[in-house]
Amino acid sequence: MTDYEKLGKLCYFPLVQNPDENWTQGQGRVTDQMIRSFMPEPYPNDNDKSDSMIIVCGPPKLRESVGPLISDKMGWKNAFIYN
């Protein structure tokens, strides 16, 4: 656990599509409900005031599906999609 996690300033949520029987974290595809369970709502008009951001790392299909979800459907402007 990092210092940021200990302070409640970082939430890391590993997610797999096909877990084995020992997996205890998230599974399936990323949904807006999943994101909302960890993140506050974005500021209504000006995300520049928010100190929260979403960072997405993963294979191309994950990035392609989550990018529009967080920016278009959920309204997040402070979202970073990494290759």
C-alpha positions, 0 to 999 in steps of 0.5 A, spaced: 500 500 500 502 506 498 502 512 502 497 515 498 493 509 499 494 510 506 491 517 506 485 515 502 488 519 496 489 514 491 484 508 489 487 502 485 482 497 482 485 491 479 480 488 474 480 482 470 475 479 465 476 471 466 479 471 473 481 464 477 478 461 483 482 465 487 481 472 485 478 477 490 478 483 486 473 486 480 471 482 474 468 483 468 467 490 464 468 497 466 461 500 467 459 507 470 456 504 476 463 501 478 467 508 477 461 511 481 463 506 487 470 509 487 470 516 485 466 522 486 462 525 481 465 530 477 464 538 478 458 540 474 461 545 469 469 546 471 473 539 472 479 544 472 477 545 480 477 538 481 483 535 484 480 528 482 482 524 476 481 518 472 487 514 469 486 508 465 491 503 463 490 497 459 489 493 452 487 497 446 479 495 447 479 497 454 482 504 453 477 504 447 471 502 451 472 506 457 475 513 454 468 515 451 464 512 458 468 517 462 468 523 458 462 523 454 457 519 459 460 521 465 462 528 464 469 527 466 474 532 463 480 530 468 481 523 465 488 520 462 488 514 457 495 511 457 497 506 452 
